[in-house]
């Protein structure tokens, strides 16, 4: 008998040993298959060990030969391997140089920005990296002549009540006193969006702002719910609920089948429904299987129903526009699917 079978309850082994063992194995594997933490690539310049430095030098020298031989793809892999061993600005600078040779100018521009910061920090530890910093700045200036840089003029002002918020602080949480407050989003051409909300003590209020379209109706009201989940969370919750529902329905099917097996055995071995003493234990097992099946059915229906509502709420909230008036908001809430649970029922209603 295998270890899985020994861990399986006797009642489950009797009527469906293979299925019960499989269920237990799946449960154990779910506990064991947790993701391992990702390993950080490249030791810091000032903290690398002797072995790490030797490994980085080996990859660097090999990659440099490939670079000089114009084998750029192989050189790029080698410099990446060196950088993964020790996060040296020198190998990082060579990565940018290879990208320039390969014509990947935009990627090289992004890498050089990182090299400049890395070399500036490394130069504080070892003076030799000052030359790396100088070379990175020089190549960055040369690269700017080969690419185009676009800076959009935003032309948007954001205010919370009477306070103007700097663009760098947009999206950050702000502390306010409990009570009524208003966000105002204003463009240079006079378009404006206002969202009023009620801040409650001890809670967080989520608001959504967008630049209004020309001639669009101004928003006056904001959601009063302090715990309205973002669109992505609604989608994730719908997936989780669907998984729970499927698991519940699977439990219903499995234990319902096992209950039927017990019932069939008892009917064939108990003439006139008169059972012997040892058969009462089988009857108790059958009642247990039926109870578990009923619970699984309830969980399955609730899970599937909840997943359906969350999915449609996600789609509805994702497509909703902020440029609506309070009346249309109420109409959308009325049309949004809703769910209710009773002792023996699950009800879903609304317009889909």
The 8 nearest C-alpha neighbors of each residue, nearest first, counted from 0:
[[1, 4, 5, 2, 3, 6, 7, 16],
 [2, 0, 4, 3, 5, 6, 20, 7],
 [3, 1, 5, 4, 6, 0, 7, 20],
 [2, 4, 6, 1, 5, 20, 7, 24],
 [5, 3, 7, 1, 6, 2, 20, 0],
 [4, 6, 2, 7, 3, 1, 0, 8],
 [5, 7, 3, 4, 2, 8, 23, 20],
 [6, 8, 4, 5, 20, 3, 9, 12],
 [7, 9, 11, 10, 12, 6, 5, 4],
 [10, 8, 12, 11, 13, 7, 5, 16],
 [9, 11, 13, 8, 12, 14, 284, 7],
 [10, 12, 9, 13, 8, 19, 14, 15],
 [13, 16, 11, 9, 15, 10, 14, 8],
 [14, 12, 10, 11, 15, 16, 9, 8],
 [13, 15, 12, 11, 16, 257, 10, 260],
 [14, 16, 18, 12, 17, 11, 19, 13],
 [17, 15, 12, 19, 18, 20, 13, 11],
 [16, 18, 20, 19, 15, 21, 12, 4],
 [19, 17, 21, 15, 20, 16, 22, 12],
 [18, 20, 22, 16, 21, 17, 11, 15],
 [21, 19, 23, 17, 22, 18, 4, 3],
 [20, 22, 24, 18, 19, 23, 25, 17],
 [23, 21, 19, 25, 20, 24, 18, 26],
 [22, 24, 26, 20, 25, 21, 27, 19],
 [25, 23, 21, 27, 26, 22, 20, 28],
 [24, 26, 28, 22, 23, 27, 21, 29],
 [27, 25, 23, 29, 24, 28, 22, 30],
 [28, 26, 24, 30, 29, 25, 23, 31],
 [27, 29, 31, 25, 30, 26, 32, 24],
 [30, 28, 26, 27, 32, 31, 25, 33],
 [29, 31, 27, 28, 32, 26, 33, 25],
 [32, 30, 28, 29, 33, 27, 34, 26],
 [31, 33, 29, 30, 28, 34, 35, 27],
 [32, 34, 31, 35, 30, 29, 28, 36],
 [35, 33, 32, 36, 37, 31, 30, 29],
 [34, 36, 37, 33, 32, 38, 31, 39],
 [37, 35, 38, 34, 39, 33, 32, 40],
 [36, 38, 35, 39, 34, 40, 33, 41],
 [39, 37, 40, 36, 35, 41, 83, 42],
 [38, 40, 37, 41, 42, 83, 36, 84],
 [41, 39, 83, 38, 84, 42, 86, 82],
 [42, 40, 83, 85, 84, 86, 82, 43],
 [41, 43, 85, 47, 86, 84, 44, 46],
 [42, 44, 46, 86, 45, 47, 85, 41],
 [45, 43, 46, 47, 87, 86, 85, 42],
 [44, 46, 43, 47, 124, 121, 42, 125],
 [47, 45, 43, 44, 42, 48, 85, 49],
 [48, 46, 42, 44, 43, 51, 45, 52],
 [49, 47, 51, 50, 52, 46, 42, 53],
 [48, 50, 52, 51, 53, 47, 54, 46],
 [49, 51, 53, 48, 52, 54, 47, 55],
 [52, 50, 54, 48, 53, 49, 84, 47],
 [51, 53, 55, 49, 54, 50, 56, 48],
 [54, 52, 56, 50, 55, 51, 57, 49],
 [53, 55, 51, 57, 52, 56, 50, 58],
 [54, 56, 81, 52, 84, 58, 53, 57],
 [57, 55, 59, 53, 54, 58, 60, 52],
 [56, 58, 54, 60, 55, 59, 53, 61],
 [57, 59, 81, 61, 55, 77, 56, 60],
 [60, 58, 56, 62, 57, 61, 81, 78],
 [61, 59, 63, 62, 57, 58, 56, 64],
 [60, 62, 58, 64, 63, 59, 57, 65],
 [61, 63, 74, 77, 65, 59, 64, 60],
 [62, 64, 66, 60, 65, 61, 59, 67],
 [65, 63, 67, 61, 66, 62, 68, 60],
 [64, 66, 68, 70, 74, 62, 63, 67],
 [67, 65, 63, 69, 74, 68, 64, 71],
 [66, 68, 64, 69, 65, 63, 70, 62],
 [67, 69, 65, 66, 70, 64, 71, 63],
 [70, 68, 66, 71, 67, 65, 74, 64],
 [71, 69, 65, 68, 66, 73, 72, 74],
 [70, 72, 74, 69, 73, 66, 75, 97],
 [73, 71, 75, 74, 70, 76, 97, 101],
 [74, 72, 76, 75, 71, 70, 77, 65],
 [73, 75, 62, 71, 77, 65, 66, 72],
 [74, 76, 72, 78, 73, 77, 71, 94],
 [77, 75, 79, 73, 74, 78, 80, 72],
 [76, 78, 62, 74, 80, 79, 75, 58],
 [79, 77, 81, 75, 80, 90, 76, 59],
 [78, 80, 82, 76, 77, 81, 83, 75],
 [81, 79, 83, 77, 78, 82, 76, 58],
 [82, 80, 55, 78, 58, 84, 79, 83],
 [81, 83, 86, 79, 85, 84, 80, 90],
 [82, 84, 41, 40, 80, 81, 85, 79],
 [83, 85, 41, 81, 55, 82, 51, 42],
 [86, 84, 41, 42, 82, 87, 83, 55],
 [87, 85, 41, 82, 43, 42, 44, 83],
 [86, 88, 89, 85, 90, 44, 82, 91],
 [87, 89, 91, 118, 90, 114, 92, 117],
 [90, 88, 92, 87, 91, 93, 131, 128],
 [89, 91, 93, 92, 78, 88, 87, 82],
 [92, 90, 88, 94, 89, 93, 114, 87],
 [93, 91, 89, 95, 94, 90, 88, 114],
 [92, 94, 96, 90, 95, 91, 97, 89],
 [93, 95, 91, 97, 92, 96, 75, 78],
 [96, 94, 107, 98, 92, 93, 97, 110],
 [97, 95, 93, 99, 98, 94, 92, 100],
 [98, 96, 100, 94, 99, 95, 93, 71],
 [97, 99, 101, 103, 95, 96, 100, 107],
 [98, 100, 102, 96, 97, 101, 104, 103],
 [99, 101, 97, 98, 102, 96, 71, 103],
 [102, 100, 98, 99, 103, 97, 71, 104],
 [103, 101, 99, 100, 104, 98, 97, 105],
 [104, 102, 98, 106, 99, 101, 105, 107],
 [103, 105, 107, 99, 106, 102, 108, 98],
 [104, 106, 108, 107, 103, 109, 146, 102],
 [107, 105, 109, 108, 104, 103, 110, 98],
 [106, 108, 95, 104, 110, 105, 109, 98],
 [109, 107, 105, 111, 106, 110, 104, 112],
 [108, 110, 106, 112, 107, 111, 105, 113],
 [111, 109, 107, 113, 112, 108, 95, 114],
 [112, 110, 114, 108, 113, 109, 107, 115],
 [111, 113, 115, 109, 110, 114, 108, 116],
 [112, 114, 110, 111, 116, 115, 117, 109],
 [115, 113, 111, 117, 116, 112, 88, 118],
 [114, 116, 118, 112, 113, 117, 132, 135],
 [115, 117, 119, 113, 114, 118, 120, 112],
 [118, 116, 114, 120, 119, 115, 88, 121],
 [117, 119, 121, 132, 115, 120, 88, 116],
 [118, 120, 116, 122, 117, 121, 115, 132],
 [121, 119, 117, 118, 122, 123, 116, 124],
 [120, 122, 118, 124, 123, 119, 128, 117],
 [123, 121, 128, 125, 126, 129, 119, 124],
 [122, 124, 121, 120, 125, 126, 119, 128],
 [123, 125, 121, 122, 126, 45, 120, 44],
 [126, 124, 122, 127, 123, 128, 121, 129],
 [125, 127, 122, 128, 129, 124, 123, 121],
 [128, 126, 129, 125, 130, 122, 131, 121],
 [127, 129, 122, 131, 130, 126, 118, 121],
 [130, 128, 132, 122, 131, 127, 126, 133],
 [131, 129, 133, 128, 132, 127, 134, 126],
 [130, 132, 128, 134, 129, 133, 135, 118],
 [131, 133, 129, 118, 135, 130, 134, 115],
 [132, 134, 130, 136, 131, 135, 137, 129],
 [135, 133, 137, 131, 132, 136, 130, 138],
 [134, 136, 132, 138, 137, 133, 139, 115],
 [137, 135, 139, 133, 134, 138, 132, 140],
 [138, 136, 134, 140, 139, 135, 133, 141],
 [139, 137, 141, 135, 140, 136, 142, 134],
 [138, 140, 136, 142, 137, 141, 135, 111],
 [139, 141, 137, 143, 138, 142, 136, 144],
 [142, 140, 138, 139, 143, 144, 137, 145],
 [141, 143, 139, 145, 144, 140, 138, 146],
 [142, 144, 140, 145, 146, 141, 139, 147],
 [143, 145, 142, 141, 146, 140, 147, 139],
 [146, 144, 142, 143, 147, 141, 104, 140],
 [147, 145, 143, 144, 148, 142, 104, 105],
 [148, 146, 149, 145, 143, 144, 105, 142],
 [149, 147, 146, 150, 143, 144, 151, 145],
 [148, 150, 151, 147, 152, 146, 143, 153],
 [151, 149, 152, 148, 153, 147, 154, 146],
 [152, 150, 153, 149, 154, 148, 155, 147],
 [153, 151, 154, 150, 155, 149, 187, 186],
 [152, 154, 155, 151, 186, 156, 187, 150],
 [153, 155, 187, 152, 186, 156, 185, 188],
 [156, 154, 186, 153, 185, 187, 157, 184],
 [157, 155, 185, 184, 186, 158, 154, 163],
 [158, 156, 184, 164, 183, 163, 185, 155],
 [159, 157, 163, 183, 162, 164, 182, 160],
 [158, 160, 182, 162, 181, 161, 183, 163],
 [159, 161, 181, 162, 158, 180, 182, 183],
 [162, 160, 159, 158, 163, 181, 183, 182],
 [163, 161, 159, 158, 160, 164, 157, 182],
 [164, 162, 158, 157, 159, 165, 161, 156],
 [165, 163, 158, 157, 162, 166, 168, 169],
 [164, 166, 167, 168, 163, 169, 157, 156],
 [165, 167, 169, 168, 164, 157, 156, 155],
 [168, 166, 165, 169, 164, 170, 171, 157],
 [169, 167, 166, 165, 171, 170, 164, 172],
 [170, 168, 166, 171, 167, 165, 164, 157],
 [169, 171, 168, 172, 167, 166, 173, 207],
 [172, 170, 169, 168, 173, 167, 174, 164],
 [171, 173, 170, 174, 169, 168, 203, 205],
 [174, 172, 175, 171, 170, 168, 159, 169],
 [173, 175, 172, 176, 177, 203, 198, 171],
 [176, 174, 173, 177, 198, 180, 178, 200],
 [175, 177, 178, 174, 198, 200, 199, 179],
 [178, 176, 198, 199, 200, 175, 179, 197],
 [177, 179, 198, 197, 176, 199, 180, 196],
 [180, 178, 197, 196, 198, 195, 181, 177],
 [181, 179, 196, 195, 160, 197, 178, 182],
 [182, 180, 195, 160, 194, 159, 196, 183],
 [181, 183, 159, 194, 193, 158, 160, 195],
 [184, 182, 193, 158, 192, 157, 185, 181],
 [185, 183, 157, 192, 191, 156, 193, 158],
 [184, 186, 191, 156, 155, 190, 183, 157],
 [187, 185, 155, 190, 188, 189, 154, 156],
 [186, 188, 154, 189, 155, 185, 190, 156],
 [189, 187, 186, 190, 185, 154, 191, 213],
 [190, 188, 187, 186, 191, 185, 213, 155],
 [191, 189, 186, 185, 188, 211, 213, 192],
 [190, 192, 185, 184, 189, 186, 211, 193],
 [191, 193, 184, 217, 183, 218, 211, 185],
 [194, 192, 183, 218, 182, 219, 184, 195],
 [195, 193, 182, 221, 181, 220, 219, 218],
 [196, 194, 181, 220, 221, 180, 219, 182],
 [197, 195, 221, 180, 179, 181, 198, 223],
 [196, 198, 179, 178, 199, 180, 223, 195],
 [199, 197, 177, 178, 179, 196, 204, 200],
 [200, 198, 177, 202, 197, 201, 178, 203],
 [199, 201, 177, 202, 198, 176, 203, 178],
 [200, 202, 199, 203, 177, 198, 204, 225],
 [203, 201, 200, 199, 204, 225, 198, 226],
 [202, 204, 225, 205, 201, 198, 226, 199],
 [203, 205, 225, 198, 206, 202, 226, 224],
 [204, 206, 225, 203, 207, 227, 226, 222],
 [207, 205, 204, 208, 221, 222, 194, 196],
 [208, 206, 209, 205, 321, 221, 194, 222],
 [209, 207, 206, 210, 184, 321, 192, 194],
 [210, 208, 211, 207, 321, 192, 184, 322],
 [209, 211, 212, 184, 192, 208, 191, 186],
 [212, 210, 215, 209, 192, 190, 213, 191],
 [211, 213, 215, 214, 210, 190, 322, 216],
 [214, 212, 215, 211, 190, 216, 188, 210],
 [215, 213, 212, 216, 190, 211, 217, 191],
 [216, 214, 212, 213, 211, 217, 322, 190],
 [215, 217, 322, 323, 218, 214, 324, 211],
 [218, 216, 192, 322, 215, 219, 191, 193],
 [217, 219, 322, 193, 192, 220, 194, 323],
 [218, 220, 194, 193, 217, 195, 221, 324],
 [219, 221, 195, 194, 218, 325, 222, 196],
 [222, 220, 194, 195, 196, 223, 206, 219],
 [221, 223, 224, 220, 196, 206, 225, 205],
 [224, 222, 225, 221, 196, 197, 204, 220],
 [225, 223, 226, 222, 227, 204, 205, 221],
 [224, 226, 204, 203, 227, 223, 205, 202],
 [225, 227, 224, 228, 204, 203, 205, 202],
 [226, 228, 224, 225, 229, 205, 222, 204],
 [227, 229, 232, 226, 233, 230, 231, 205],
 [230, 228, 232, 231, 233, 227, 313, 205],
 [229, 231, 233, 232, 313, 317, 234, 228],
 [230, 232, 234, 233, 229, 235, 313, 228],
 [231, 233, 235, 229, 234, 230, 228, 236],
 [234, 232, 236, 230, 231, 235, 313, 309],
 [233, 235, 237, 231, 232, 236, 313, 310],
 [236, 234, 232, 238, 237, 233, 231, 239],
 [237, 235, 239, 233, 238, 234, 232, 240],
 [236, 238, 306, 234, 240, 309, 235, 239],
 [239, 237, 241, 235, 236, 240, 242, 234],
 [238, 240, 236, 242, 241, 237, 243, 235],
 [241, 239, 302, 306, 243, 237, 242, 238],
 [242, 240, 244, 238, 303, 306, 239, 243],
 [243, 241, 239, 245, 244, 240, 246, 238],
 [242, 244, 240, 246, 241, 302, 245, 247],
 [299, 245, 243, 302, 303, 241, 247, 242],
 [244, 246, 248, 242, 247, 243, 299, 249],
 [247, 245, 249, 243, 244, 248, 250, 242],
 [248, 246, 299, 295, 244, 250, 298, 249],
 [247, 249, 299, 251, 245, 250, 296, 246],
 [248, 250, 246, 252, 251, 247, 245, 253],
 [251, 249, 247, 253, 295, 248, 252, 254],
 [252, 250, 292, 295, 248, 296, 249, 254],
 [251, 253, 249, 255, 250, 254, 256, 248],
 [254, 252, 250, 256, 255, 251, 249, 257],
 [253, 255, 257, 292, 288, 256, 251, 252],
 [256, 254, 258, 252, 292, 257, 253, 251],
 [255, 257, 259, 253, 254, 258, 252, 260],
 [258, 256, 254, 260, 259, 255, 253, 261],
 [259, 257, 285, 255, 261, 260, 288, 256],
 [258, 260, 262, 256, 257, 261, 263, 255],
 [261, 259, 257, 263, 258, 262, 264, 256],
 [260, 262, 258, 264, 259, 263, 285, 265],
 [263, 261, 259, 265, 264, 260, 266, 258],
 [262, 264, 260, 266, 261, 265, 259, 267],
 [265, 263, 261, 267, 262, 266, 268, 260],
 [264, 266, 268, 262, 267, 263, 269, 261],
 [267, 265, 263, 269, 264, 268, 262, 272],
 [266, 268, 264, 265, 269, 263, 270, 262],
 [267, 269, 265, 266, 264, 270, 274, 272],
 [268, 270, 274, 272, 273, 266, 265, 267],
 [271, 269, 272, 273, 268, 267, 266, 274],
 [270, 272, 273, 269, 266, 274, 268, 267],
 [273, 271, 269, 270, 274, 266, 265, 268],
 [274, 272, 269, 271, 270, 275, 268, 266],
 [273, 275, 269, 278, 272, 276, 279, 268],
 [274, 276, 278, 277, 273, 279, 269, 268],
 [277, 275, 278, 279, 274, 280, 281, 273],
 [276, 278, 279, 275, 280, 281, 274, 282],
 [279, 277, 281, 280, 275, 276, 274, 282],
 [278, 280, 282, 281, 277, 276, 283, 275],
 [281, 279, 283, 278, 282, 277, 284, 276],
 [282, 280, 284, 278, 279, 283, 285, 261],
 [281, 283, 279, 285, 280, 284, 286, 278],
 [284, 282, 280, 286, 285, 281, 279, 287],
 [285, 283, 281, 287, 282, 286, 288, 280],
 [284, 286, 258, 282, 288, 283, 287, 261],
 [285, 287, 289, 283, 284, 288, 290, 282],
 [286, 288, 284, 290, 285, 289, 291, 283],
 [289, 287, 285, 291, 254, 258, 290, 286],
 [288, 290, 292, 286, 287, 291, 258, 255],
 [291, 289, 287, 293, 292, 288, 286, 294],
 [290, 292, 294, 288, 293, 289, 295, 287],
 [291, 293, 251, 289, 295, 254, 255, 290],
 [294, 292, 296, 290, 295, 291, 289, 297],
 [293, 295, 291, 297, 296, 292, 298, 290],
 [296, 294, 247, 251, 292, 298, 250, 293],
 [297, 295, 299, 293, 251, 248, 294, 298],
 [296, 298, 294, 300, 299, 295, 301, 293],
 [299, 297, 295, 247, 301, 296, 300, 302],
 [244, 298, 300, 247, 248, 296, 302, 297],
 [301, 299, 303, 297, 302, 298, 304, 296],
 [300, 302, 304, 298, 299, 303, 305, 297],
 [303, 301, 244, 240, 299, 305, 300, 304],
 [302, 304, 244, 306, 241, 300, 305, 301],
 [305, 303, 301, 307, 306, 302, 300, 308],
 [304, 306, 302, 308, 307, 303, 301, 309],
 [305, 307, 237, 240, 303, 241, 309, 304],
 [308, 306, 304, 310, 305, 309, 303, 311],
 [307, 309, 305, 311, 310, 306, 336, 312],
 [310, 308, 312, 306, 237, 311, 307, 233],
 [309, 311, 313, 307, 308, 312, 237, 306],
 [310, 312, 314, 313, 308, 309, 315, 307],
 [311, 313, 315, 309, 310, 314, 316, 308],
 [314, 312, 310, 311, 316, 315, 233, 230],
 [315, 313, 311, 317, 312, 316, 318, 310],
 [314, 316, 312, 318, 313, 317, 311, 319],
 [317, 315, 319, 313, 318, 314, 312, 230],
 [316, 318, 314, 315, 319, 313, 230, 312],
 [319, 317, 315, 316, 314, 320, 313, 321],
 [320, 318, 316, 317, 315, 321, 314, 331],
 [321, 319, 322, 318, 323, 317, 316, 209],
 [322, 320, 323, 218, 319, 209, 208, 207],
 [321, 323, 320, 218, 216, 217, 215, 211],
 [324, 322, 321, 218, 327, 216, 320, 325],
 [323, 325, 326, 327, 218, 328, 322, 219],
 [326, 324, 328, 327, 329, 220, 323, 219],
 [327, 325, 329, 328, 324, 330, 323, 331],
 [326, 328, 330, 329, 325, 324, 331, 323],
 [329, 327, 325, 331, 330, 326, 332, 324],
 [330, 328, 332, 326, 327, 331, 333, 325],
 [329, 331, 327, 333, 328, 332, 334, 326],
 [332, 330, 334, 328, 333, 329, 335, 327],
 [333, 331, 329, 335, 330, 334, 328, 336],
 [332, 334, 330, 331, 335, 329, 349, 336],
 [335, 333, 331, 350, 349, 332, 330, 336],
 [334, 336, 332, 333, 349, 331, 350, 337],
 [337, 335, 349, 348, 308, 350, 334, 347],
 [338, 336, 348, 347, 349, 308, 335, 339],
 [337, 339, 347, 346, 348, 308, 340, 336],
 [340, 338, 346, 345, 347, 341, 337, 344],
 [339, 341, 345, 344, 346, 338, 342, 301],
 [342, 340, 344, 343, 345, 339, 346, 338],
 [341, 343, 344, 340, 345, 297, 339, 346],
 [344, 342, 341, 345, 340, 297, 346, 300],
 [343, 345, 341, 342, 340, 346, 339, 297],
 [344, 346, 340, 339, 341, 347, 301, 300],
 [347, 345, 339, 338, 340, 344, 348, 341],
 [348, 346, 338, 337, 339, 336, 345, 349],
 [347, 349, 337, 336, 338, 346, 350, 335],
 [348, 350, 336, 334, 335, 337, 351, 347],
 [351, 349, 334, 336, 335, 348, 333, 337],
 [350, 349, 336, 311, 335, 334, 348, 315]]
